[in-house]
Amino acid sequence: MPANQANVEYWFRLVYECLHGSCYGGSIEASQFFASLAYLWIWIVVMGYVIALISLVSIVYSIMRLFELRNQEEEFYSTLIAAPGASKEDMHPRWQHIQSLSESLNPNDWRSAIIEADILLEEALTQKGYKGAGLGEKLKSVDTKKFATLSDAWEAHKVRNQIAHEGSTFNIPESLAQRTIAHYEAVFREFKII
């Protein structure tokens, strides 16, 4: 190996000369090569800007969607259970709505009250950690020693199922509607929702 090839400065000079067009005699092919590299670099920069713009838009959309979901969760979980020992005026707002529907003279309102109470019961069981695809499965997984009003929950849920399956054709007498709401009330009092 010649002495000048072991010198680092020799290699740097070769690279420098090659970059300035005098590599291998400075042929036209080298200048075309560098022109194509410059053209390629422009495309890389443009694609980089496009990818950055798409990424920025997706980040902004994801953040906006995350805030929407947090607001929905906050609204959902903040109205589930009232504080223990609340006065009549501070009663759970959803239970107040259910009671106002059940006090109506319209059978459709009674049906709505029972369905709303069933939804509230399912949410309460979910919050207490019971698992299942629906309220029926959650009720099946309940320990009877920890749930004194389990039979009330089942009776009320059976009426709700009749309403759900038969809809407005289910002729619900006022006494059945009031008894069903009373079953839900017993469960909610045990859970300290109302």
C-alpha positions as CSV (number, residue, x, y, z in Angstrom):
1,M,0.0,0.0,0.0
2,P,1.5,3.4,-1.0
3,A,2.2,5.9,1.8
4,N,-0.2,8.5,0.4
5,Q,-3.2,6.0,0.6
6,A,-2.6,5.5,4.3
7,N,-3.1,9.2,4.8
8,V,-6.6,10.3,5.8
9,E,-6.3,13.7,4.1
10,Y,-5.7,11.8,0.8
11,W,-9.1,10.1,1.1
12,F,-10.9,13.3,2.1
13,R,-9.4,15.1,-0.9
14,L,-10.6,12.3,-3.2
15,V,-14.2,12.5,-1.9
16,Y,-14.1,16.4,-2.1
17,E,-12.9,16.3,-5.7
18,C,-15.5,13.6,-6.6
19,L,-18.3,15.8,-5.2
20,H,-17.1,18.8,-7.2
21,G,-17.2,17.0,-10.5
22,S,-13.6,16.1,-11.1
23,C,-14.1,12.5,-10.0
24,Y,-12.8,10.1,-12.7
25,G,-11.9,12.9,-15.0
26,G,-15.0,15.1,-14.4
27,S,-17.2,13.3,-17.0
28,I,-20.7,14.5,-17.9
29,E,-22.1,11.3,-16.3
30,A,-21.0,12.5,-12.9
31,S,-22.8,15.9,-13.3
32,Q,-25.9,14.1,-14.5
33,F,-25.7,11.8,-11.5
34,F,-25.5,14.8,-9.1
35,A,-28.4,16.5,-10.9
36,S,-30.5,13.4,-10.5
37,L,-29.6,13.3,-6.8
38,A,-30.7,16.9,-6.4
39,Y,-34.0,16.1,-8.2
40,L,-34.4,13.0,-5.9
41,W,-33.7,15.2,-2.9
42,I,-36.5,17.6,-3.9
43,W,-39.0,14.7,-4.0
44,I,-37.8,13.5,-0.6
45,V,-38.3,16.9,0.9
46,V,-41.8,17.2,-0.7
47,M,-42.9,13.8,0.5
48,G,-41.5,14.6,3.9
49,Y,-43.7,17.7,4.1
50,V,-46.8,15.7,2.9
51,I,-46.2,13.0,5.5
52,A,-45.6,15.6,8.2
53,L,-48.9,17.4,7.3
54,I,-50.8,14.1,7.3
55,S,-49.3,13.3,10.7
56,L,-50.2,16.7,12.1
57,V,-53.8,16.4,10.9
58,S,-54.1,12.9,12.4
59,I,-52.6,14.0,15.7
60,V,-55.0,17.0,15.9
61,Y,-58.0,14.8,15.1
62,S,-56.9,12.2,17.7
63,I,-56.6,14.8,20.4
64,M,-60.0,16.3,19.6
65,R,-61.6,12.8,19.6
66,L,-59.9,12.0,22.9
67,F,-61.3,15.2,24.5
68,E,-64.8,14.3,23.2
69,L,-64.5,10.8,24.7
70,R,-63.3,12.1,28.0
71,N,-66.3,14.5,28.1
72,Q,-68.7,11.6,27.3
73,E,-67.1,9.4,30.0
74,E,-67.2,12.2,32.6
75,E,-70.9,12.8,31.9
76,F,-71.7,9.1,31.9
77,Y,-69.9,8.4,35.2
78,S,-70.8,11.5,37.0
79,T,-74.5,10.8,36.9
80,L,-74.5,7.2,37.9
81,I,-74.6,7.2,41.7
82,A,-75.5,10.0,44.1
83,A,-73.6,10.5,47.3
84,P,-74.7,8.5,50.3
85,G,-77.0,10.3,52.7
86,A,-78.2,12.7,50.1
87,S,-81.5,14.5,50.9
88,K,-84.7,14.2,48.9
89,E,-83.7,17.4,46.9
90,D,-80.3,15.9,46.1
91,M,-81.8,12.6,44.9
92,H,-80.2,11.0,41.9
93,P,-81.4,12.9,38.8
94,R,-81.9,9.8,36.7
95,W,-84.0,8.3,39.4
96,Q,-86.1,11.5,39.7
97,H,-86.7,11.2,35.9
98,I,-87.7,7.5,36.3
99,Q,-90.1,8.4,39.1
100,S,-91.7,11.2,37.1
101,L,-92.3,8.8,34.2
102,S,-93.8,6.2,36.5
103,E,-96.2,8.7,38.0
104,S,-97.5,9.6,34.5
105,L,-100.9,8.4,33.3
106,N,-99.5,7.3,30.0
107,P,-98.5,3.5,29.7
108,N,-95.7,4.5,27.3
109,D,-94.1,6.5,30.1
110,W,-94.4,3.5,32.4
111,R,-92.6,1.4,29.8
112,S,-89.9,4.1,29.4
113,A,-89.5,4.3,33.2
114,I,-88.9,0.5,33.5
115,I,-86.4,0.5,30.6
116,E,-84.5,3.5,32.1
117,A,-84.5,1.8,35.5
118,D,-83.1,-1.3,34.0
119,I,-80.3,0.6,32.3
120,L,-79.5,2.3,35.6
121,L,-79.4,-1.1,37.3
122,E,-77.0,-2.5,34.6
123,E,-74.7,0.5,35.0
124,A,-74.7,0.1,38.8
125,L,-73.8,-3.6,38.5
126,T,-71.0,-2.8,36.0
127,Q,-69.6,-0.2,38.4
128,K,-69.6,-2.8,41.2
129,G,-67.5,-5.0,39.0
130,Y,-70.0,-7.6,37.8
131,K,-69.2,-9.0,34.3
132,G,-71.5,-10.1,31.5
133,A,-72.8,-9.1,28.1
134,G,-76.1,-7.9,29.5
135,L,-78.0,-7.4,32.7
136,G,-79.2,-11.0,32.7
137,E,-75.7,-12.4,32.7
138,K,-74.5,-9.9,35.3
139,L,-77.4,-11.0,37.6
140,K,-76.5,-14.6,37.1
141,S,-72.9,-13.9,38.3
142,V,-74.1,-12.1,41.5
143,D,-73.4,-13.7,44.9
144,T,-76.8,-13.9,46.7
145,K,-75.1,-13.2,50.0
146,K,-73.9,-9.8,48.7
147,F,-77.1,-8.9,47.0
148,A,-80.2,-9.2,49.2
149,T,-82.6,-7.8,46.6
150,L,-81.5,-10.1,43.8
151,S,-85.1,-11.5,43.5
152,D,-86.4,-7.9,43.1
153,A,-83.9,-7.3,40.4
154,W,-84.9,-10.5,38.5
155,E,-88.6,-9.7,38.8
156,A,-88.1,-6.2,37.4
157,H,-85.8,-7.4,34.7
158,K,-88.3,-9.9,33.5
159,V,-90.9,-7.2,33.0
160,R,-88.4,-5.1,31.2
161,N,-87.7,-8.1,28.8
162,Q,-91.4,-8.4,28.1
163,I,-91.5,-4.7,27.2
164,A,-88.4,-5.0,25.1
165,H,-89.7,-8.0,23.1
166,E,-93.3,-7.0,22.8
167,G,-92.8,-3.2,22.6
168,S,-96.0,-1.1,22.6
169,T,-98.1,-4.2,22.1
170,F,-97.3,-5.3,25.7
171,N,-100.4,-4.1,27.7
172,I,-98.9,-3.1,31.0
173,P,-101.3,-2.4,33.9
174,E,-100.5,0.4,36.2
175,S,-100.2,-2.0,39.2
176,L,-97.5,-4.0,37.4
177,A,-95.7,-0.9,36.4
178,Q,-95.7,0.5,40.0
179,R,-94.7,-2.9,41.4
180,T,-91.8,-3.2,38.9
181,I,-90.6,0.3,39.8
182,A,-90.8,-0.6,43.5
183,H,-88.6,-3.6,42.8
184,Y,-86.0,-1.4,41.1
185,E,-86.3,1.1,44.0
186,A,-85.5,-1.7,46.5
187,V,-82.4,-2.6,44.6
188,F,-81.2,1.0,44.2
189,R,-81.7,1.6,47.9
190,E,-79.5,-1.4,48.7
191,F,-76.9,-0.1,46.4
192,K,-77.3,3.4,47.9
193,I,-78.0,4.9,44.5
194,I,-81.1,6.7,45.9
